[in-house]
Amino acid sequence: MCGIVGYVGKQDGVPFLLEGLQRLEYRGYDSAGVAAVKNGTLRVHKAEGRVRGMADTLPKRVAGPLGIAHTRWATHGPPSDVNSHPHVDTEGRVAVVHNGIIENAAVLRAALEADGVVFASDTDTEVVAHLVARADGEELEDRVRAALRQVEGAYGIAVCDATVPDRIVVARNGSPVVLGVGNGEMFVASDIAALVRHTQQVVFLEDGELATVTADGFRTFTLDAQTTNKTATEVDVTDDDYSRGGHAHYLRKEIGDQPEAVRGTLRGRLDHRFATSRLGGLEINARELRAIRRVKILGCGSAYYSGIAGAHLIETVARLPADAEPASEFRYRSPVIDPETLYVAVSQSGETADTLGAVQEVQRKGGRVLGIVNVVGSSIARATDSGIYLHAGPEVSVASTKAYTCTLTAFALLALHLGRVRDLGPGDGERLIAGLEALPAQIEEVLETEEHIAAVAGRIADATSAFFIGRVAGFPVALEGAQKLKEISYVHAEAYPASELKHGPLALITPDLPTIAVVPDDQMLEKNRSALQQVAARGGRLVVVGHSDPGDGVADDVLLVPRSEPELDPILLGIPLQLLAYHAAVALGRDVDQPRNLAKSVTVE
């Protein structure tokens, strides 16, 4: 999990490299570094800490028309100056930046050390620099291919050599690499965010593919040196999509983006004539949909929690058995793949390694996989059999907000589509369509209550731990609420079904431990009120998120959301919890956009 950028052209590439690293810092931010080639000399500067700190100490001599750079999220070896990328060979001629994990690094390292190589770092990446430097081959790409044939694991990689000052060689296996096509210059990145200020013409490498990049263009090929003849495509993303829009944090901007983001997810997908949804990317006809007997949703983190809510939606609306499972566990339990099950892989980035691995496991055993992703052209988008793009726009903050909400909206569209080819009547279909159309304005209503939510957040921010509870449709909302609080405020938070309080968690209730209860006015309202009474009777502080005050004075604070169709309640109920976590984190002085130990795009297991 890191950011990779590269440049080759006629001008000094270091300004682009630094700008690109700043754009990709959300992918990893414990250290950063730059390598530049000029007049046959390779110069490297790297340092522990943020990109800005590394840039402030960058010597002027680190410059040149070719360079590669990196911002890191540590896997092998703790953050430090020497463990920062780029890594170089013993002679200081070859430089490498790498995203992923070299699984056989220990074996390769031992063999190189036995042959006299002295390592400078604890990383797996340094192995590649030495392998390339010692490989046979007339051309740099030949030596990179020879090195990578010895490597096992995942990588997105960029290599330069001071003796070949006109080219960068890049390779991909399980971790993204994108080429940007300019005019007399070429760019390399692990994410298009680094490129869009300079070009919209891009080339996405596939797994097992390499490219040689020069100022005049590129050539793509395989590890066996077979040419692949890739061509550039245009991406519909601009530089403005990655701005903070005047907000202090990307997270706050993205919370505020949600009304328009949900409109983007819904745009062109609601069919009033047949009271259903139009999902052009689904590529499954009605007869095939009727043959589906179960839905299995796979995701990690917030994507998994959205999957729990999505499974409930599908069961409720389409009356199909559905469940969700962490993708990271799924493929390692030797799952039985059922040809009558529709598997749904969920990932905002489309690059989540565990989810991609689960997709490949299902496909290897003959299953059908639908993708729900936000990033067009991402690995999971290309790997799945069909899919639904979220169209939420770029999400930069590590904690997902608008992509999570748009994923729930996409699940509502999928549930409606499945329901209408089965037993859901047109009246209920039109009711759900009306509910979906009302969502953007209702989200705006919730955002208008931000001042009150911020005040509540200030009252719970000093807690060392918090409970989130909910029942049935409210439980996945509680899970996601706890996730948000813990990941950006560092307040320990756990989510439980409200019905489980009496089976253990009540032992921890005190006035110092707030309980955030998701209590919509649904069929579980009275049972939820009973759980609230149990907390209040033990002196616990209660924050209730719902459609109304639960009464009897049990709630210390109430965060209200507008009434929607019951099936769509989880979409709106999550918005106050995002703002609650955000303002708690701000009150505590946390780094909201880049929380410690986390990164946005999780491309390692």
MOZI-V714287 format. One record per backbone hydrogen bond with DSSP energy under -0.5 kcal/mol. NH is the residue of the N-H (numbers start at 1). CO is the residue of the C=O. E is the energy in kcal/mol with one decimal. If there is no record, write none. Layout:
nh/co/e
NH/CO/E
NH/CO/E
This chain:
nh/co/e
3/71/-2.4
5/69/-1.8
6/188/-2.2
7/67/-2.6
8/186/-1.9
9/65/-2.2
13/64/-3.0
17/13/-2.2
18/14/-2.7
19/15/-2.3
20/16/-3.1
21/17/-2.3
22/18/-2.1
23/19/-2.0
24/20/-1.7
25/21/-0.5
25/22/-0.8
27/24/-2.4
28/25/-1.6
30/72/-3.0
31/72/-0.7
32/47/-2.3
33/70/-2.2
34/45/-3.0
35/68/-2.9
36/43/-2.6
37/66/-2.8
38/41/-2.2
41/38/-1.4
43/36/-2.7
43/41/-0.5
45/34/-2.7
47/32/-2.8
49/30/-3.1
54/50/-1.8
55/51/-2.9
56/52/-2.3
57/53/-0.8
57/54/-0.7
58/55/-1.3
62/59/-1.6
63/61/-1.7
66/37/-0.8
67/7/-2.4
68/35/-2.2
69/5/-2.7
70/33/-2.2
71/3/-1.9
72/31/-2.7
77/75/-0.7
84/80/-0.8
84/81/-0.7
86/96/-0.6
87/96/-2.5
89/94/-1.4
92/89/-1.4
95/160/-2.5
96/87/-2.3
97/158/-2.1
99/156/-2.6
101/154/-0.6
103/101/-0.9
103/152/-1.9
104/152/-1.0
105/102/-1.5
108/104/-2.3
109/105/-3.0
110/106/-2.2
111/107/-2.0
112/108/-2.4
113/109/-2.8
114/110/-2.2
115/111/-0.9
116/113/-1.8
117/112/-2.4
119/117/-0.5
127/124/-0.9
128/124/-0.5
128/125/-1.3
129/125/-1.1
130/126/-1.8
131/127/-2.3
132/128/-2.7
133/129/-2.1
134/130/-1.7
135/131/-0.9
135/132/-0.7
143/139/-1.8
144/140/-2.4
145/141/-2.4
146/142/-2.2
147/143/-2.1
148/144/-2.7
149/145/-1.6
150/147/-1.5
151/148/-1.0
154/101/-1.8
155/173/-2.6
156/99/-1.9
157/171/-2.6
158/97/-2.1
159/169/-2.6
160/95/-2.1
161/164/-0.5
162/93/-2.4
164/161/-2.0
167/164/-1.2
168/213/-2.1
169/159/-2.4
170/211/-2.6
171/157/-2.0
172/209/-2.1
173/155/-3.3
175/155/-0.8
178/189/-3.5
179/203/-2.7
180/187/-2.7
181/201/-2.7
182/180/-0.6
182/185/-1.8
184/182/-0.9
186/8/-2.6
187/180/-2.7
188/6/-2.3
189/178/-2.3
190/4/-1.6
194/191/-1.7
195/192/-1.7
196/192/-1.8
198/195/-2.7
199/195/-2.0
202/200/-0.7
202/233/-3.2
203/179/-2.1
205/177/-2.1
205/203/-0.6
208/172/-2.4
209/172/-0.7
209/206/-1.7
210/221/-3.3
211/170/-2.2
212/219/-2.5
213/168/-3.1
213/211/-0.5
214/212/-0.5
214/217/-2.8
217/214/-1.2
219/212/-1.8
221/210/-2.1
222/226/-1.5
223/208/-0.8
225/222/-2.1
227/225/-0.5
228/220/-2.1
229/220/-0.7
233/202/-3.0
235/200/-2.3
237/235/-1.2
241/238/-0.9
242/239/-1.7
243/240/-1.7
247/244/-1.7
253/249/-1.8
254/250/-2.9
255/251/-2.1
256/252/-2.1
257/253/-1.3
258/255/-1.2
261/257/-2.5
262/258/-2.8
263/259/-1.8
264/260/-2.0
265/261/-1.9
266/262/-2.2
267/263/-2.0
269/266/-2.6
271/269/-0.5
271/276/-2.9
272/270/-0.7
275/271/-0.6
276/271/-1.9
278/269/-2.2
279/277/-0.6
280/278/-0.5
282/279/-1.9
289/285/-2.5
290/286/-2.3
291/287/-0.9
292/288/-0.5
292/289/-1.2
293/340/-3.5
294/340/-1.1
295/321/-2.2
296/342/-2.3
297/323/-2.6
298/344/-3.4
299/325/-1.2
303/300/-1.7
304/301/-0.6
305/301/-2.0
306/302/-2.5
307/303/-1.4
308/304/-1.7
309/305/-1.9
310/306/-2.6
311/307/-2.6
312/308/-1.8
313/309/-2.1
314/310/-2.5
315/311/-2.5
316/312/-2.5
317/313/-3.0
318/314/-2.0
319/314/-0.7
319/315/-0.8
320/314/-0.9
321/293/-0.6
323/295/-1.8
325/297/-2.4
327/299/-2.2
329/326/-1.4
330/326/-1.9
331/327/-1.0
332/329/-0.9
333/330/-1.3
334/331/-0.5
335/330/-0.6
337/335/-0.6
338/336/-0.6
339/337/-0.5
341/338/-2.0
342/294/-2.7
343/341/-0.6
343/368/-2.2
344/296/-2.9
345/343/-0.5
345/370/-3.1
346/298/-2.8
346/344/-0.5
347/372/-2.1
353/602/-2.5
356/352/-2.7
357/353/-2.5
358/354/-1.8
359/355/-2.3
360/356/-2.2
361/357/-1.9
362/358/-2.4
363/359/-2.5
364/360/-2.2
365/361/-1.0
365/362/-0.7
366/363/-1.7
367/362/-2.7
368/341/-0.6
370/343/-3.4
371/386/-2.4
372/345/-2.9
373/388/-1.2
374/347/-0.8
374/348/-1.4
375/348/-0.9
376/374/-0.7
378/375/-1.6
380/350/-3.0
382/378/-2.1
383/379/-2.0
384/380/-2.1
385/369/-1.6
386/369/-1.1
387/281/-2.3
388/371/-2.9
390/373/-2.2
396/394/-0.5
398/593/-2.0
405/401/-2.5
406/402/-2.4
407/403/-1.9
408/404/-2.0
409/405/-1.8
410/406/-2.4
411/407/-2.3
412/408/-2.0
413/409/-2.0
414/410/-2.5
415/411/-3.0
416/412/-2.3
417/413/-2.3
418/414/-2.9
419/415/-2.7
420/416/-2.4
421/417/-1.0
422/419/-1.1
424/419/-2.5
429/425/-2.1
430/426/-2.8
431/427/-2.0
432/428/-2.3
433/429/-2.2
434/430/-2.5
435/431/-1.9
436/432/-2.6
437/433/-2.6
438/434/-1.4
439/435/-0.7
439/436/-0.9
442/438/-1.9
443/439/-2.7
444/440/-1.9
445/441/-1.6
446/442/-1.8
447/443/-2.4
448/444/-1.5
449/446/-1.9
450/447/-1.5
452/449/-0.5
453/449/-2.0
454/450/-3.0
455/451/-1.7
456/452/-2.0
457/453/-2.6
458/454/-2.0
459/455/-1.1
459/456/-0.6
460/456/-1.0
460/457/-0.6
461/457/-1.3
463/460/-1.9
466/492/-1.5
467/514/-2.4
468/494/-2.5
469/516/-2.3
470/496/-1.1
471/518/-0.5
474/471/-2.6
475/472/-1.1
476/472/-0.7
477/473/-0.6
478/474/-1.9
479/475/-2.3
480/476/-2.3
481/477/-2.4
482/478/-2.5
483/479/-2.1
484/480/-2.4
485/481/-2.1
486/482/-2.4
487/483/-2.4
488/484/-1.7
489/485/-1.9
490/485/-0.6
490/486/-0.9
491/485/-0.9
492/464/-1.1
492/490/-0.6
494/466/-2.1
496/468/-2.5
498/470/-1.8
500/497/-2.3
501/498/-1.2
503/500/-1.7
504/501/-1.1
505/500/-0.6
506/501/-2.3
507/504/-1.9
508/505/-2.3
509/506/-1.3
513/510/-1.5
514/465/-0.6
514/512/-0.7
515/541/-2.8
516/467/-3.3
516/514/-0.5
517/515/-0.7
517/543/-3.0
518/469/-3.0
519/517/-0.8
519/545/-3.0
522/520/-2.0
525/522/-1.9
528/524/-2.7
529/525/-2.4
530/526/-1.6
531/527/-1.6
532/528/-2.3
533/529/-2.2
534/530/-1.7
535/531/-1.8
536/532/-2.9
537/533/-2.5
538/534/-0.5
538/535/-1.2
539/536/-1.9
540/535/-2.2
541/510/-0.7
543/515/-2.8
544/542/-0.5
544/557/-2.7
545/517/-3.2
546/544/-0.5
546/559/-2.0
547/519/-0.6
554/551/-1.5
556/542/-1.8
557/542/-1.7
559/544/-3.2
560/558/-0.6
561/546/-1.9
568/565/-1.9
569/565/-0.6
569/566/-1.2
571/568/-1.5
572/568/-0.9
573/569/-2.5
574/570/-1.0
575/572/-1.1
576/572/-0.6
577/573/-0.6
578/574/-1.5
579/575/-1.8
580/576/-2.4
581/577/-2.2
582/578/-2.5
583/579/-2.7
584/580/-1.9
585/581/-2.4
586/582/-2.4
587/583/-2.3
588/584/-1.5
589/586/-1.3
590/585/-2.6
592/590/-1.4
598/595/-1.5
600/26/-2.0
602/600/-0.8
603/601/-1.4
